[in-house]
Structures are given as structure tokens and as C-alpha cells.
Amino acid sequence: MGLFFMLRRTLLQYIDEELVMRATLPMGETSASGPYNQNFSSTGTGGSPRRHSSVDEILGLTATLTLNGQRQRSLSDSRATEKNSVNGDGDTVSSSAEPDLVSGTPPVPPRRRDKKRHTPPRPASNGLPPTPKVHMGACFSKVFNGCPLRIHCTASWIHPDTRDQHILIGAEEGIYNLNLNELHETAIDQLYPRRTTWMFVIKDVLMSLSGKTPQLYRHDLLALHGKQSHRFSLHVNKIPERLVPRKFALTTKVPDTKGCTRCCVGRNPYNGYKYLCGATPTGIFLMQWYDPLNKFMLLKHCECPLPTPLSVFEMIITPEMEYPMVCVSVKQGYQADRLKLDLINMNSGSSWFHSDELEDMDGAATVIPRRENINIVHVTQLDKDAILVCYGSTVKIVTLQGKLRSSRKQVSELNFSFRIQSIVCLPDSVLAFHKHGMTGRSLKNGEITQEINDLSRVYRLLGSDKAVMLESQLSSDVSRGGTLTEPEGMDLYILAGHEASY
């Protein structure tokens, strides 16, 4: 009796182990060659078959159910349409040349070629007719005739709904809007009535330096452009500006920025953050763009003395520092081929003024000469250790230490035959503007890439934010006295045609 229970217990263990092993097999496989199945199907001692036929029937039924279920699942996963045939031994054989699933590996999900996502191309903006972009095809295209505004700066903005391209104009009379898709109307709409000297557009938000005492402002471009009913269900123009709650105002002042005279914006390519720096009478403040609130947030304020007048105010970003440095002055070095960049480190608040006064001296001098000030036209950063400095008729590319940067892929100095009034940096070249036009030179070999010279007109660069904007008037009008009469005004032009100016 005890032997019978032991044998029964042993058989039950075999059944449990067989079921567990079958449950863990890959789909499409059976345990016909497994060690436990061999023990069950083998003959006993002396070649006689086993006596427990009921157990064999249970195992056979379980094997049949498991095989059918797994086979159906395998077919549904592989999307196969295979035909099975029966051989002479009564076994089912698949006619497919390839195995349904690889033994011992998990099933591979089907490739979804029919559901491949295609990102639609970004729609083009509606503005000026497309100009063929060629290497030597730059031209000035007139967009407005006789503008009476006294313009300080311009910026470009594309309406997200209509895709119309707008030129925002900052002038003594306020902020104005010129829709390049509606030039036939020959009208400029006023968006804000206060004097504006600097503008920058980011995600349908306009930042500006406005007011008689300059201060940083934030403008909601979509709301200003719409001029429609606000959240009060009343027209905005019917509510005095000072009575509108700050939360619903179309234009708001940025706190603690009164007296700000210069601003600059830059993006850190190493962390993706966008920064805004401003110069106040007491120092420099640093702000960072915060997407959830759609605004710039104050990070820190560094109290430091600034040169007067502040002719240079540009960000310098390095991979080693989290926050940018600010260049506030450029002077001539003790050596003729070197410059001295005065930098303020926003990471620590310290300045690098006169930190290397004795580096270029031989140690025997008893009097340290003063550095010669330079009338800087423009300073911008091209690379992590390449700073473009423009003054007089020269453009130099120097390192942070003021040395000429030597590179096989880029020139270190460009010389023009005229006094440069303003400059625009493109990916492949620089455009130097003078009184009667513009000359472009390649940064790779110094060759002339563009040249426009019109002695009959006088040009002045207004802005180069996505669209290079200029104003112009006849040279004869300037020679008569140089004053702008109200009926005549200035003609507004956009630089078009160059392959890298878009």
C-alpha cells in the first residue's frame, strides 16, 4: 500500500513538472523531445508498456490542448498562411520552408510598415514672393514707400494661424506692424504707443525696451494683433490700461528693470536654455526663458560698474559655464595683433577687467600704458572659442584671450575698402553695410560673395532678426540738409536673394 502511494506521488510530480515545462516552452514548440516526455513514452523494464493508461491519456489531452493553443497563437502573431500535411507516421508537417519562430527566443513583433508616420513639412510663410536664392543674387526689395517713422529697430514674426510674415518696427512713435502679405494696403498699424529702442520675438511674445525711461516690457503678439474681445467680453480699447489686471494685460512691465539701457539674448547650445541679459545703472540682470509660463524669469542680478557709454553688450557662452558671460568692452591690446575683451562672468558676478594687465609686459616696465579704446561696430560669438569683432574697416575673429584665431576652415581677418557702419553674420559669410550699399565676404576664403553699391541712395540697417531690414532715401535729399521731412519719409527695404539670408 505504501509503495502504491509513493508511485502515485512520483507520477503526480512528473505531471506537474511536465505541465510547467510545457508552459514555459517557446510558442510553436512541443515537448516531444523533452526528457520528461521521453520517460513517459519509454517502455518499462523488459519492454512492457506502462500500466497507468489514465495518466497517459491526461498527458496526451494536455499536450494536444497546449499544442493547438500555442500553434494558433503563433500563426496569428506571424500572420502566416501555411498549409499543413500529414506524413506516413501520422505527424503534422508544415509546408513552409522557414520556421515559424526561432527556438529558444521570444516572438518578434510584426513590423508596422503600413503605419509609418510621416511628419508633414512646415507650411511656408505668406509674405514676399519667393526670390531665387543663389550665391551672388542679393538685392534690396522695397516693401514700403515713404515711411514717416523715426525707426530704431525691427524684428520679424510669423503669425501661427495665418502664416503671414510681419515686420515689427520699433520707433520713437511706438511699436508698429507691417504685414508683408498685405503690402497692397500700404498701411502700418500701431501696436503700442511708447518709444521703443530694442525688440526680440520668442514664441509669439515680444520683449522690448520701451518708454521715455527705458524699461523691459512683455507683449502678447497674438492679442495685440487680434484687437478682439478679451476675457472680460469687452473690447480692450474701452478699458484703460492701468485698470486691466496684470493677469489679463496685453502688455506688462518686467519688474526691477527700470532704467535698462541695453539688452541681449542668447541660447546656450550645450543645455538648450535661452537667456536674456540687461544693463541697468547698478549692474546686469540675467533672465531665463520658462516655457510653462511663456515668459522670462529673473535668475540673478550682478552689481558691477559698466563702461560709459556702453557701446558693446553681447553674450559669450562657453561649455564649461552654466550661465553666460557678457562682453561690455573691447580694447586694443599692448600688441598690435591682439585685442582685450572685458567680460563679466554671470556665474560668479566677478569681472575680468584688467585681470591680465601685466601678462603682455616684459616685467621691466615701471609705468603700465593705458589700453587704447576702439570704436566697436559689432561683437558676436561664432563658436565656443571664436568671437567676431568688427571695428573701422576690419573684421577680426579672435579667441576669448583676444588672440587671432587660426583655423584652416575659417579666415581670421577680413579687410574692407570702406568704413563699416553695421554688419550681419550669416553661416557662410559676413555682410558689411556702408552708406551706399553692402559687401559680403566669405568666412572660408575671404572672397567677395555679394556686392551692392548705389551712389544715388543712402542706406541704414535697421534689424537682422530673420529678415534683414533697411531704410533708404535719396542722396540728394541728404545733401540738401539731411533732415527728414514728414511728407517724404523713408523707403523700407528687405535684403532678399542670398542663399544664407533666410
Residue pairs with C-beta under 8 A, 6 or more apart in sequence:
11 52
11 55
14 36
14 39
14 40
15 55
15 58
15 59
17 36
18 31
18 34
18 36
18 37
18 40
18 59
18 62
19 62
21 31
21 34
21 36
22 30
22 31
22 62
22 63
22 66
23 66
25 31
25 70
26 101
26 102
26 103
26 104
26 105
26 106
26 107
27 70
27 73
27 74
27 77
27 101
27 107
28 70
28 71
28 74
28 99
28 100
28 101
29 70
29 101
29 103
30 63
30 66
30 67
31 37
31 63
40 50
40 56
40 59
43 49
43 50
44 50
50 56
74 100
74 101
74 107
75 82
75 100
77 107
77 109
77 110
78 100
78 101
78 107
78 110
79 110
80 96
80 100
82 94
82 95
82 96
82 100
83 95
84 92
84 93
84 94
84 95
85 92
85 93
85 95
86 92
86 93
87 93
94 100
101 107
101 108
123 163
124 163
125 158
125 163
125 164
125 165
126 162
126 163
126 164
126 165
126 180
126 181
127 164
127 165
127 180
127 181
128 141
128 143
128 165
128 180
128 494
128 496
131 137
131 139
131 141
131 496
131 497
132 497
133 497
133 498
133 499
133 501
133 502
134 497
134 498
134 499
135 449
135 498
135 499
136 449
136 450
137 497
137 498
137 499
138 431
138 438
138 440
138 450
138 452
138 495
138 496
138 497
138 498
138 501
139 452
139 495
139 496
139 497
140 452
140 459
140 470
140 472
140 493
140 494
140 495
140 496
141 493
141 494
141 495
141 496
142 491
142 492
142 493
143 167
143 178
143 180
143 183
143 492
143 493
143 494
144 178
144 183
144 186
144 188
144 491
144 492
145 186
145 491
146 487
146 488
146 489
146 490
146 491
147 188
147 471
147 489
147 490
147 491
147 492
148 486
148 489
148 490
149 169
149 171
149 172
149 173
149 176
149 188
149 489
149 490
150 171
150 172
150 173
150 484
151 169
151 170
151 171
151 462
151 471
151 490
152 170
152 171
152 172
152 196
152 197
152 198
152 462
153 169
153 170
153 196
153 197
153 198
153 199
153 462
153 463
154 167
154 168
154 169
154 170
154 199
154 462
154 463
154 465
154 467
154 469
155 167
155 168
155 170
155 199
155 200
155 201
155 206
155 463
155 465
156 165
156 166
156 167
156 168
156 201
156 463
156 465
156 466
156 467
157 165
157 166
157 168
157 201
157 204
157 206
157 221
158 164
158 165
158 166
159 166
159 222
159 225
160 204
160 222
162 181
164 179
164 180
164 181
164 182
165 179
165 180
165 181
165 467
166 177
166 178
166 179
166 180
166 225
167 177
167 178
167 180
167 467
167 469
167 492
167 494
168 175
168 176
168 177
168 178
168 191
168 199
168 201
168 206
169 175
169 176
169 177
169 178
169 188
169 462
170 196
170 197
170 198
170 199
170 208
170 210
171 195
171 196
172 195
173 190
173 193
173 195
174 190
174 191
174 192
174 193
174 194
174 195
174 196
175 190
175 191
175 192
175 194
175 196
175 199
175 206
175 208
175 210
175 219
176 188
176 189
176 190
176 191
177 188
177 189
177 190
177 191
177 225
178 188
178 492
179 185
180 494
191 219
191 224
191 225
192 208
192 210
192 217
192 219
192 224
192 251
194 210
194 211
194 212
195 210
195 211
195 212
196 208
196 209
196 210
197 209
197 210
197 214
198 208
198 209
198 262
198 263
199 206
199 207
199 208
199 209
199 463
199 465
200 206
200 207
200 208
200 263
200 265
200 276
200 465
201 207
201 221
201 465
202 265
202 274
202 289
203 291
203 294
204 220
204 221
204 222
205 218
205 219
205 220
205 221
205 294
205 295
206 218
206 219
206 221
206 224
207 216
207 217
207 218
207 219
207 263
207 265
207 276
207 296
208 216
208 217
208 219
209 215
209 216
209 217
209 260
209 261
209 263
210 217
211 217
213 258
213 259
214 259
214 260
214 261
215 253
215 254
215 257
215 258
215 259
215 260
216 253
216 254
216 257
216 260
216 263
216 278
217 251
217 252
217 253
217 254
218 251
218 252
218 253
218 254
218 295
218 296
219 250
219 251
220 250
220 251
223 230
223 236
223 250
224 250
224 251
227 236
227 237
229 235
229 236
230 236
230 239
230 248
230 250
231 248
232 239
232 248
236 244
236 250
241 249
241 251
244 250
246 252
254 287
254 296
255 298
256 285
256 298
256 301
257 278
257 280
257 285
258 280
259 280
259 281
260 278
260 279
260 280
260 285
261 279
261 280
261 310
262 278
262 279
262 310
262 313
263 276
263 277
263 278
263 279
263 313
264 276
264 277
264 313
264 314
264 315
264 326
265 274
265 275
265 276
265 277
265 315
266 274
266 275
266 277
266 315
266 317
266 324
266 381
267 273
267 274
267 275
268 274
268 275
268 317
268 324
269 317
270 317
270 319
271 322
273 288
273 289
274 288
274 289
275 286
275 287
275 288
275 289
275 315
275 323
275 324
276 286
276 287
276 288
276 289
276 296
277 284
277 285
277 286
277 287
277 313
277 315
277 324
277 326
277 346
278 284
278 285
278 287
279 306
279 310
279 313
279 328
282 301
282 303
283 301
283 302
283 303
283 304
283 306
284 301
284 302
284 304
284 306
284 326
284 344
284 346
285 298
285 300
285 301
285 302
286 298
286 299
286 300
286 301
286 302
286 323
286 324
286 346
287 296
287 297
287 298
287 299
288 296
288 297
288 299
289 295
289 296
289 297
290 296
290 297
299 323
300 323
300 346
300 349
302 344
302 346
302 349
303 349
304 344
304 349
304 351
306 328
307 328
307 329
307 342
310 328
311 329
311 375
311 376
312 327
312 328
312 329
312 330
312 376
312 379
313 326
313 327
313 328
314 326
314 327
314 379
314 380
314 381
315 324
315 325
315 326
315 327
315 381
316 324
316 325
316 326
316 327
316 341
316 343
316 381
316 387
316 400
317 324
317 325
317 381
317 384
318 325
318 384
318 400
319 384
321 345
321 347
322 347
323 346
323 347
324 346
325 343
325 344
325 345
325 346
325 347
326 343
326 344
326 346
327 341
327 342
327 343
327 379
327 387
328 342
328 343
328 344
329 341
329 342
329 373
330 339
330 340
330 341
330 342
330 374
330 376
330 379
330 389
330 391
331 339
331 340
331 342
331 371
331 372
331 373
331 374
332 339
332 340
332 371
332 372
332 373
332 374
333 339
333 340
333 360
333 371
333 402
334 360
334 361
334 369
334 371
335 360
337 403
337 404
338 360
338 398
338 402
338 403
338 404
339 374
339 389
339 396
339 398
339 402
340 356
340 371
340 402
341 352
341 387
341 398
341 400
341 401
341 402
342 351
342 352
342 353
343 351
343 352
343 400
344 350
344 351
344 352
345 351
345 352
356 401
357 368
358 368
361 368
374 391
374 392
375 391
375 392
376 389
376 390
376 391
377 390
377 391
377 392
377 420
377 421
377 422
377 423
378 388
378 389
378 390
378 422
378 423
379 387
379 388
379 389
379 390
380 387
380 388
380 425
381 387
381 388
382 388
382 397
382 425
385 399
385 400
385 405
386 397
386 398
386 399
386 405
386 407
386 410
387 397
387 398
387 399
387 400
388 395
388 396
388 397
388 425
388 430
389 395
389 396
389 397
389 398
390 396
390 420
390 423
390 430
390 432
391 420
392 419
392 420
393 415
393 416
393 417
393 418
393 419
393 420
394 413
394 414
394 415
394 416
395 413
395 414
395 415
395 416
395 420
395 423
395 430
395 432
395 441
396 404
396 412
396 413
396 414
397 404
397 405
397 410
397 411
397 412
397 413
397 443
398 404
398 405
398 412
399 405
404 412
404 413
405 412
406 412
409 444
410 443
410 444
411 443
411 444
411 445
411 446
414 430
414 441
414 446
416 432
416 434
416 439
416 441
418 432
418 434
418 435
418 439
419 434
420 432
420 433
420 434
421 433
421 434
421 435
421 460
421 461
422 433
422 460
422 461
423 430
423 431
423 432
423 433
424 430
424 431
424 433
424 461
424 464
424 468
424 501
426 440
426 498
426 500
426 501
427 500
428 442
428 443
428 444
428 449
428 500
429 440
429 441
429 442
429 443
429 449
429 450
429 500
430 440
430 441
430 443
431 438
431 439
431 440
431 450
431 468
431 495
431 498
431 501
432 438
432 439
432 440
432 441
433 459
433 461
433 470
435 458
435 459
436 453
436 454
436 455
436 457
436 458
436 459
436 475
437 451
437 452
437 453
437 454
437 459
438 450
438 451
438 452
438 459
438 495
439 448
439 450
439 451
439 452
439 453
440 448
440 449
440 450
440 451
440 498
441 447
441 448
441 449
442 448
442 449
449 498
450 498
455 475
456 474
456 475
457 472
457 473
457 474
457 475
458 472
458 473
458 474
458 475
458 478
459 470
459 471
459 472
459 493
460 470
460 471
460 472
461 468
461 469
461 470
462 469
462 470
462 471
462 492
463 469
466 502
467 494
467 495
468 494
468 495
468 501
469 492
469 493
469 494
469 495
470 492
470 493
470 494
470 495
471 490
471 491
471 492
471 493
472 490
472 491
472 492
472 493
473 484
473 488
473 490
473 491
477 488
484 490
495 501
